[in-house]
Amino acid sequence: MANIIYESVRGIQVIPIEDAFLRDRKIFLVGEVNDESCNELIKQLMYLESKDNTLPVILYINSPGGSVGSGLAVYDTIRLMKSPVKAVVTGIAASMGSIILLACDKENRYMLPSSRIMIHDCSWGSRDFGGYKPHEIEQELNQLKNTNERLLSIIAERCGKTMKQVARVTMHDSYFNAKEAIEFGLVSSVLDDKCFSTIV
């Protein structure tokens, strides 16, 4: 973990760079969306909300996605916050990473020129159904369908699309470059050298 030298009234301090960014209300989702990463993110969001809910928080996303339940917990937290949360896609926001991006209002969603966004239907992943009875598999399938409906409704609402429009796109892994993401309504703009410093 990188450290930086910080000068204060108490003298010279060496602090982790993540703490320095947190002081500036900048937080990061890097890597898999799971219980650990999302719990840490939620704690940081709640801390910044309690410090001052009138100031914006900037969330940088570079994630391949992961757990639906953990990701939706972050999504709901951001939606309930009074502090405006701005998201910047710095590499890729895929699967649940894209859902967390969509928690921010459209005018507060950005991406870097070479970054990408991917949306798709949810899946069981690597789950093993060996030994399951037919009705148990049916229950699991119904749960998967319900979860997928929830994700489709989020994408539709936050991008200004119909459920049918979204369903056609999410049947397979759909990748969006910066221009395509703006056209679909996933982000509002791409950060260039003129506006980068004003956002970050």
C-alpha positions in Angstrom: 0.0 0.0 0.0 1.4 3.4 -1.0 2.0 6.0 1.6 2.2 9.8 1.3 3.7 12.5 3.4 1.1 14.8 4.9 1.9 18.0 6.7 -0.5 19.2 9.4 -0.4 21.4 12.5 0.8 18.3 14.4 3.8 18.0 12.1 4.8 15.6 9.3 2.7 12.4 9.1 3.0 9.4 6.8 -0.5 8.1 5.9 -1.8 5.5 3.5 -2.8 7.1 0.2 -6.3 5.6 0.5 -6.8 7.7 3.7 -5.6 10.8 1.9 -8.2 10.2 -0.9 -10.9 9.5 1.7 -10.2 12.9 3.3 -10.9 14.4 -0.2 -14.1 12.3 -0.4 -12.7 10.1 -3.1 -13.2 6.3 -2.9 -12.5 3.3 -5.1 -14.2 0.1 -6.2 -11.3 -1.9 -7.8 -11.6 -5.6 -8.5 -14.4 -8.1 -7.7 -17.7 -7.1 -6.3 -18.0 -9.2 -3.2 -18.9 -9.0 0.5 -15.5 -7.7 1.6 -15.1 -5.0 -1.1 -18.8 -3.8 -0.8 -18.8 -3.7 3.0 -15.7 -1.5 2.9 -17.3 0.7 0.3 -20.5 1.0 2.3 -18.6 2.0 5.4 -16.8 4.7 3.5 -20.0 6.0 2.0 -21.7 6.1 5.3 -18.8 7.8 7.0 -18.6 10.6 4.3 -22.4 11.0 4.5 -22.2 11.5 8.2 -19.3 14.0 7.9 -21.1 16.3 5.5 -24.1 15.2 3.4 -24.0 18.4 1.3 -20.6 17.7 -0.4 -20.2 15.3 -3.3 -18.4 11.9 -3.1 -16.4 10.7 -6.1 -16.4 6.9 -6.7 -13.8 5.5 -9.1 -14.9 2.1 -10.6 -12.7 -0.5 -12.2 -14.5 -3.8 -11.6 -15.4 -7.0 -13.5 -18.5 -7.4 -11.4 -19.3 -10.2 -9.0 -21.9 -10.8 -6.3 -25.4 -9.5 -7.1 -26.4 -9.3 -3.4 -23.3 -7.3 -2.4 -23.6 -5.0 -5.4 -27.2 -4.2 -4.7 -26.4 -3.3 -1.1 -24.0 -0.7 -2.5 -26.6 0.4 -5.1 -29.3 0.9 -2.4 -26.8 2.8 -0.1 -25.9 5.3 -2.8 -29.6 5.8 -3.7 -30.5 6.6 -0.1 -27.6 9.1 0.4 -28.2 12.8 0.4 -24.6 13.4 -0.6 -24.4 13.5 -4.4 -22.2 10.6 -5.6 -20.2 11.0 -8.8 -18.9 7.8 -10.5 -15.9 7.7 -12.9 -15.2 4.4 -14.8 -11.5 4.2 -15.0 -11.1 0.8 -16.6 -14.2 -1.3 -16.9 -17.5 -1.4 -15.1 -18.9 -4.8 -15.9 -21.9 -6.8 -14.7 -22.5 -5.6 -11.0 -19.9 -2.9 -11.5 -22.2 -1.3 -14.1 -25.2 -1.6 -11.7 -23.2 0.3 -9.0 -22.3 2.9 -11.6 -26.0 3.3 -12.4 -26.8 4.1 -8.7 -25.5 7.6 -9.5 -27.7 10.1 -11.2 -27.1 10.3 -15.0 -25.4 13.7 -14.9 -23.0 12.3 -12.3 -21.8 9.3 -14.4 -18.6 9.6 -16.3 -15.9 7.4 -17.9 -12.4 7.9 -19.2 -11.9 7.7 -23.0 -10.5 4.2 -23.1 -12.8 2.6 -20.4 -15.6 0.3 -21.1 -18.9 -0.8 -19.6 -20.5 -4.2 -19.9 -24.1 -5.2 -19.1 -25.7 -8.7 -19.2 -28.2 -11.0 -17.7 -27.3 -12.4 -14.3 -26.3 -16.1 -14.0 -25.7 -18.8 -11.5 -22.0 -18.7 -12.0 -20.2 -21.8 -10.9 -22.9 -23.1 -8.7 -23.3 -27.0 -8.5 -26.8 -28.3 -8.7 -25.8 -32.0 -8.2 -28.3 -33.6 -5.8 -31.0 -31.0 -6.1 -34.6 -32.1 -6.5 -36.6 -30.8 -9.5 -38.7 -28.5 -7.3 -35.6 -27.1 -5.7 -34.1 -26.4 -9.1 -37.3 -24.7 -10.1 -37.2 -22.5 -7.0 -33.7 -21.5 -7.7 -34.6 -20.7 -11.3 -37.5 -18.5 -10.2 -35.2 -16.7 -7.8 -32.7 -16.1 -10.7 -35.5 -14.8 -12.9 -36.7 -12.4 -10.2 -33.2 -11.2 -9.6 -32.7 -10.6 -13.3 -35.9 -8.7 -13.5 -34.7 -6.4 -10.7 -31.4 -5.8 -12.6 -33.2 -5.2 -15.9 -35.5 -2.7 -14.2 -32.6 -0.8 -12.8 -30.9 -0.5 -16.2 -34.1 0.5 -17.9 -35.0 3.1 -15.3 -31.5 4.6 -15.0 -30.8 4.7 -18.8 -34.3 5.8 -19.9 -35.0 2.6 -21.8 -37.9 0.1 -21.8 -37.5 -3.3 -20.3 -37.8 -4.9 -23.7 -35.0 -2.7 -25.1 -32.7 -3.6 -22.2 -33.6 -7.3 -22.4 -32.5 -7.5 -26.0 -29.2 -6.1 -25.1 -28.5 -8.1 -22.0 -29.2 -11.5 -23.5 -25.5 -11.6 -24.1 -22.4 -9.7 -22.8 -22.8 -6.3 -24.3 -19.7 -4.0 -24.2 -20.0 -0.3 -24.6 -17.1 2.1 -25.5 -17.4 5.7 -24.4 -19.5 6.9 -27.3 -21.8 3.9 -27.2 -22.3 4.3 -23.4 -23.4 7.9 -23.8 -25.8 7.0 -26.6 -27.3 4.2 -24.5 -27.6 6.4 -21.4 -25.1 4.6 -19.2 -23.0 7.7 -18.7 -23.4 11.4 -19.3 -20.0 12.2 -20.7 -16.4 11.3 -21.3 -13.8 13.1 -19.3 -11.1 14.8 -21.4 -8.3 17.1 -20.5 -10.6 20.1 -20.3 -13.0 18.7 -17.7 -10.9 16.0 -16.0 -9.6 18.3 -13.3 -13.0 19.8 -12.5 -14.4 16.4 -11.7 -11.6 14.5 -10.1 
